[in-house]
Amino acid sequence: MWDFSTEPDFQERLDWADRFVREEVEPLDLLFPGTTEPYDRESGVFREIVRPLQARVREAKLWAAHLSPELGGMGMGQVKLALLNEILGRCMWAPMVFGTQAPDSGNAEILAHYGTEEQRREFLEPLLDGRIVSTYAMTEPTGGADPGGFTCRAVRDGDGWVIDGEKWFASNYPYAAFVIAMVVTDPDVPVHKGSSMFLIPRGTPGMEQVRGTGLGGEPPGEGGHGYLRFTGCRVPAENLLGEPGAGFAIAQTRLGGGRLHHAMRAAGQCRRALEMMGERIVSRRTRGGPLSDQQAVRQQLADSWIQLEQFRLQVLHAAWQVDRANATGEREHARAARLHISAVKAATPGTLVDIAYRTIHVHGALGVSNELPLMRLWQSGPTLGIADGPTEVHKDVVARLLLQRAEPAEDGLFGSYHVPTRLEAARRKYAGQLEKMEEAR
Ligand SMILES: Cc1cc2nc3c(=O)[nH]c(=O)nc-3n(C[C@H](O)[C@H](O)[C@H](O)COP(=O)(O)OP(=O)(O)OC[C@H]3O[C@@H](n4cnc5c(N)ncnc54)[C@H](O)[C@@H]3O)c2cc1C
């Protein structure tokens, strides 16, 4: 059963979201363009503008669409979420207004599964309600792609754990009410069996920010990504989330969804770029006609649309794989979902960079200027090639999963597609018929 249409009821809600984001939320990107501003809960804009907008999203039954109904979400599944996230991707503030921003989305799921009743009351409820934000800390200054190199340690001490070490690029730490950190608890086994997840509330003695790091273009020495140091940082035993040694497995569940959600939003960013490209090439004139008269320019539009459609279908297919895996619980389906998520993750930066580049290019100097949002869009390509794991690592996951299915050829020299060998086999298979055909001639 293949069907690419959207249910009319859901399409109506998407249309509402599209209008709402364009008219009500996009102005916030212009008024408050700092990349960390949406996370500041003390700000006037949060109180005066974002809270009322969030209330309207709740009324429209689109709040925290990624979460299950038990957690106050819509439980709409990943395919529908992909269609919604594509709309939210247009605008930096939209995920916050719709309650789907990272890393809170993943942290909420961890707390829901592994938090105590008290932790859920103190941290999960306000997080789900959008009253606080949180941080996820896994990467270390010495390296992020290879968790095998992590050295931040927690040691059991009486009725608690004591954490020592450093974390790096912990997004939104300056505004976070708590940190969920993946920390090594058993250095004698591989990290995927020897790390654990901890809840560390803001203000816990021994947890400090060395400095905040921003993205390129932001003023040096400040930014929303925390370089954190833990020095004898003590947390009670119940702040270990899940079993000791389960940290890596929990991280993978959490990061899988996040990677896919980034890709969904990237499709929205590219769609917006295509709108800009189309408008530009029918408006701007050269040699007596619009830019769209130039075949080389039309090709750039076509290349971008083709690339976006391929990417978008890949994202939707990956989303469907996740829904199927969740519905059946089958190992094989979970493996397929993992393959598709990594493939989509690897495809995201290139799609963004290519489409942003062409859109910038047809806009000339305006495209590279600070009067259009295109350079920021372009920058999100390399950024998403790093965040949640570099492209090479995800391509490697794809290749390793594909190789599990690959069988060595019986004839290792020429392989099973060798034409002379197959022709010989085909002749043997139809020998009788070939003989009769020969006699009839
Ligand atoms: C915007 C942003 C937000 C982030 N937010 C968070 C956060 O909230 N919490 C958190 O914990 N982390 C966060 N990170 C960190 C991110 O997860 C790491 O940057 C990422 O895992 C890569 O680690 P690294 O920067 O140390 O690069 P490295 O691990 O040093 O890798 C650098 C490069 O080396 C190459 N490389 C590395 N390994 C391989 C390999 N196996 N095969 C081939 N080539 C390889 C790749 O080219 C790679 O890009 C964020 C990063 C960004 C950019």
The ligand as a Tripos MOL2 file, in Angstrom:
@<TRIPOS>MOLECULE
LIG
   53    58     1     0     0
SMALL
NO_CHARGES

@<TRIPOS>ATOM
      1 C1         25.5820   23.0590   16.9580 C.3       1 LIG1
      2 C2         26.0960   21.9230   17.7730 C.ar      1 LIG1
      3 C3         25.3990   21.5460   18.9180 C.ar      1 LIG1
      4 C4         25.8780   20.5120   19.7070 C.ar      1 LIG1
      5 N1         25.2080   20.2120   20.8520 N.ar      1 LIG1
      6 C5         25.6870   19.2370   21.6540 C.ar      1 LIG1
      7 C6         25.0360   18.9560   22.8860 C.ar      1 LIG1
      8 O1         24.0270   19.5680   23.2450 O.2       1 LIG1
      9 N2         25.5630   17.9960   23.6850 N.ar      1 LIG1
     10 C7         26.6700   17.2830   23.3300 C.ar      1 LIG1
     11 O2         27.0710   16.4130   24.0800 O.2       1 LIG1
     12 N3         27.3170   17.5570   22.1770 N.ar      1 LIG1
     13 C8         26.8620   18.5130   21.3320 C.ar      1 LIG1
     14 N4         27.5130   18.8120   20.1680 N.ar      1 LIG1
     15 C9         28.7720   18.1480   19.8850 C.3       1 LIG1
     16 C10        28.7060   17.1370   18.7630 C.3       1 LIG1
     17 O3         27.9430   16.0170   19.1260 O.3       1 LIG1
     18 C11        30.1570   16.7780   18.4150 C.3       1 LIG1
     19 O4         30.7470   17.9520   17.9020 O.3       1 LIG1
     20 C12        30.2650   15.6540   17.4140 C.3       1 LIG1
     21 O5         29.9130   14.4210   18.0030 O.3       1 LIG1
     22 C13        31.6890   15.5470   16.8560 C.3       1 LIG1
     23 O6         32.6430   15.5580   17.8750 O.3       1 LIG1
     24 P1         33.8950   16.5670   17.7840 P.3       1 LIG1
     25 O7         33.4200   17.9300   17.5600 O.co2     1 LIG1
     26 O8         34.7420   16.3080   18.9620 O.co2     1 LIG1
     27 O9         34.6650   16.1260   16.4740 O.3       1 LIG1
     28 P2         35.6950   14.9380   16.3440 P.3       1 LIG1
     29 O10        35.1910   13.7290   17.0270 O.co2     1 LIG1
     30 O11        37.0430   15.4240   16.7170 O.co2     1 LIG1
     31 O12        35.6550   14.7090   14.7810 O.3       1 LIG1
     32 C14        36.1790   15.7120   13.8960 C.3       1 LIG1
     33 C15        36.1800   15.1800   12.4850 C.3       1 LIG1
     34 O13        37.0240   14.0350   12.3880 O.3       1 LIG1
     35 C16        36.4950   13.1350   11.4310 C.3       1 LIG1
     36 N5         36.1540   11.8730   12.0840 N.ar      1 LIG1
     37 C17        35.9170   11.6490   13.3930 C.ar      1 LIG1
     38 N6         35.6160   10.3480   13.6030 N.ar      1 LIG1
     39 C18        35.6650    9.7440   12.4100 C.ar      1 LIG1
     40 C19        35.4560    8.4080   11.9450 C.ar      1 LIG1
     41 N7         35.1060    7.4190   12.8010 N.pl3     1 LIG1
     42 N8         35.5920    8.1510   10.6240 N.ar      1 LIG1
     43 C20        35.9550    9.1270    9.7740 C.ar      1 LIG1
     44 N9         36.1490   10.4030   10.1260 N.ar      1 LIG1
     45 C21        36.0180   10.7150   11.4290 C.ar      1 LIG1
     46 C22        35.2430   13.7890   10.8750 C.3       1 LIG1
     47 O14        35.5800   14.5190    9.7180 O.3       1 LIG1
     48 C23        34.8290   14.7030   11.9990 C.3       1 LIG1
     49 O15        33.9890   15.7610   11.5700 O.3       1 LIG1
     50 C24        27.0520   19.8190   19.3300 C.ar      1 LIG1
     51 C25        27.7420   20.1960   18.1610 C.ar      1 LIG1
     52 C26        27.2640   21.2210   17.3940 C.ar      1 LIG1
     53 C27        28.0380   21.6090   16.1620 C.3       1 LIG1
@<TRIPOS>BOND
     1     1     2 1
     2     2     3 ar
     3     2    52 ar
     4     3     4 ar
     5     4     5 ar
     6     4    50 ar
     7     5     6 ar
     8     6     7 ar
     9     6    13 1
    10     7     8 2
    11     7     9 ar
    12     9    10 ar
    13    10    11 2
    14    10    12 ar
    15    12    13 ar
    16    13    14 ar
    17    14    15 1
    18    14    50 ar
    19    15    16 1
    20    16    17 1
    21    16    18 1
    22    18    19 1
    23    18    20 1
    24    20    21 1
    25    20    22 1
    26    22    23 1
    27    23    24 1
    28    24    25 2
    29    24    26 1
    30    24    27 1
    31    27    28 1
    32    28    29 2
    33    28    30 1
    34    28    31 1
    35    31    32 1
    36    32    33 1
    37    33    34 1
    38    33    48 1
    39    34    35 1
    40    35    36 1
    41    35    46 1
    42    36    37 ar
    43    36    45 ar
    44    37    38 ar
    45    38    39 ar
    46    39    40 ar
    47    39    45 ar
    48    40    41 1
    49    40    42 ar
    50    42    43 ar
    51    43    44 ar
    52    44    45 ar
    53    46    47 1
    54    46    48 1
    55    48    49 1
    56    50    51 ar
    57    51    52 ar
    58    52    53 1
@<TRIPOS>SUBSTRUCTURE
     1 LIG1         1 GROUP 0 **** ****
